Amino acid sequence: MRIRPSYMDALTAVAQTGVAVLLGREAVQQGWPELDLAGFLLVGLVNVPGAVRTKAPVAVCLFVQLAWFVYVTAGYWPVVNCLGPMLTVYTVAALCPPRTSLACAALMSAIWIYGGLLGHGPGGGSMAAVVAQAVVFPALLWRFGLVARRAADLARQLRLERDERARREVAEERGRIARELHDIVAHHMSVISVQAGLARFVFSSAPATATAALRTIEDTSSEALDELRRMLSLLRAGEPEDRAGGAEATGPGWAGTGDRDAPMPGLSRLAEMAERVRAVGVPVELRVTGEPRALAPGVELCAYRVVQEALTNVLKHARHASVTVELDYRPSHIGVTVTDDGAGGGGGPEGDVAKVPPGGGHGLIGMRERARLYGGTIGIGPRSEGGYAVCLTLPTSARTVPRGDDRPE
């Protein structure tokens, strides 16, 4: 299977020529003229061109059929050179359009019948037997070649589909990595930006406050670097099992299969996130209802990132609002709700959720895609009493939605 096709064609032509030469030596015992120099030359002309039959199938077939016609006309034993014409007809059927290959098969039939009319048809016997052979053998060769052509076309189509699927998966993976980087960088940089501004503002008047702000910057930047380092280590590893587990391995939950000593953040770190946001000056209340329990890593990471993105939007666009994060454990699902009262709101389009069309904004796209990936639903929009809300519901079985599922959220 590792031999190049051109080498295989050459080996086949050499073997075929050798078989023809050996059969030619038996011609006298079968009652046919002995092969002389002209006979051996014709044997070579019929069989040797098969070495390039796949490069120029029609030309080789016509040349071989012509040489076989001369060989049969000269009265030599036809059986000696049957394999060459048969192989070329099969090759044309396997590589060329059906109309062309059918014409080549018909040419072979005509030469076969011509030999029968001269009294030395390839198969011998009565004229009826020669005609039957002239019809059946080329028809079978044409049919086998046609089946091989269809199989090759199907294999080619499968390869194209496989390559296209691989390209789509690479694009999807890049999108997931981009969302993961957005979640990490946007949240931590927002906290760092606010704390840096605070430290600069109170540097002379309140050194203790400035020191606390710098400490928060140090902790936040260290955490961001740890998460980025963890993600990059996963990308460098590139082991097949890290990519072969569907959404659980390649989606937002794929980070759970990485560094076991430094797992990706989950729901147990929501309190730490809330404390970090409080340090910036945004009041955050965390409420947990139901019986907390361990969930699939991908589900926990999905919920964590949605809360992180919602709090990041508050930091960007409603810094003076009060925020409530509610985590509700239910038997078959969990609910995560992030609401703010809208005090001091405003800002860019991504913070004003009501002005963002469905699918608009990288952060909102990331939240919607995460929810869809894990079979959940998410609602983002203004509250009747003021402010905005992000409501996420996820099944606790880590069930994922197949790629390309466009069902509404």
Salt bridges, closest charged atoms under 4 A:
ASP9 OD1 - ARG53 NH2 3.23
ASP153 OD1 - ARG156 NH1 2.70
ASP163 OD1 - ARG162 NE 3.63
GLU164 OE1 - ARG167 NH2 2.82
GLU169 OE2 - ARG403 NH1 3.93
GLU172 OE1 - ARG176 NH2 3.79
GLU172 OE1 - ARG403 NE 2.51
GLU173 OE1 - ARG176 NH1 3.69
GLU180 OE2 - ARG305 NE 3.04
GLU180 OE1 - ARG370 NH2 2.95
ASP183 OD1 - HIS182 ND1 3.58
ASP183 OD2 - ARG370 NH2 2.57
GLU223 OE2 - HIS188 NE2 3.59
GLU223 OE2 - ARG269 NH2 2.86
GLU223 OE1 - ARG276 NH1 2.71
ASP226 OD1 - ARG229 NH1 2.98
GLU227 OE1 - ARG305 NH2 2.85
GLU272 OE1 - ARG269 NE 3.59
GLU275 OE1 - ARG278 NH1 2.94
GLU285 OE2 - ARG287 NE 2.95
GLU309 OE1 - HIS182 ND1 3.54
ASP328 OD2 - ARG330 NE 2.71
GLU350 OE1 - LYS316 NZ 3.96
ASP352 OD2 - LYS355 NZ 3.40
GLU369 OE2 - ARG372 NH1 3.90
GLU385 OE2 - ARG383 NH2 2.65
ASP405 OD2 - ARG407 NE 3.72
GLU409 OE1 - ARG368 NE 3.65
GLU409 OE2 - ARG372 NH2 3.88
